[in-house]
Amino acid sequence: MRILSLLFLSFMIASVAEEETRVFVSLAGTLLEAEITAIAGDSVTLKRMSDEQTLVVNRKTLCKEDNAYIANWMEQHPDKAAVPASAPTSAASPAQKFSLACQTLPSKSNRGPADGGERTIELVYNFNISNREVRRGLESARGLAIILGKNASESNGDLIVLQKEEFDVTISAQSKMVHSTTPVRLTYNQGLGTPYGVKSYGYVLIIRDASGNMLLVESSPDGNAKFTKELLSLSEVPCIVDRDFKLKPQSTVPTSYISF
């Protein structure tokens, strides 16, 4: 009966908003006269009235009425009621490092007069990708081959992203695979007079694991490898980009000199 009376007293005190001091009742029946000084999640900081000592208790150990009081206190003292920090988001899986290597063999079939004039080349890149791991196979990875061209009339001008070709990469340990890009035909004039048309300007090869982590990047010319972010962001090809591989949407692709 005594405990029931104390619980009733505790409930009555909770309804009086002006009173900061309260007799808290634990689920075990112990009593503590204190006032709340701070709340963080389930942790309630109390200042005991008998000696002003600071105590931290878990609100789950207190009675139902005390928890109602605590909820009301939090509404009235938002500056002292800290919202518990959410669990940190899991970091992206680190790249699974593989010992990969690639030998790239371009294949060009030239058609046109040997003494100059208009010529057409059929360009294919053959990527010979080797997994040098002794025990681990590479599965569910993706390759991206980006083929580049340039305007024959501008030696240092803008570039043309001719192709972005995705392909699966699955290689057993100590094995290799070969991917050949779809042929692209480029026409240009190399004779006397004003040059025109489109010439080849290398490639970029990107291999990523199933989580999107980079496993291998290589390019020709070598400096193109540092522009993977810009190249990955391009959604439509062929397109014109500057030498920093930023899209130039107002530029016209010379499609009359390009065919697949």
ABEGO torsion letter per residue (X at the ends): XAAAAAAAAAAAAAABAABABBBBBBAAGBBBBBBBABBBEABBBBBBAAAGBBBBBBAAABBAAAAAAAAAAAAABAAABBBBBBBBBBBBBBBBBBBBBBBBBBBBBBBEBAAEEBBBBBBBBBBBBBBABAABBBBGBBBBBBBBBBBAABAABBBBBABBBBBBBBBBBGBBBBBBBBBBBBBBBABBEBBBEBBBAEBBBBBBBAAGBBABBBBOBAAAAAAAAAAAABABOBBBBBAAGBBBAABBBBAAABBX
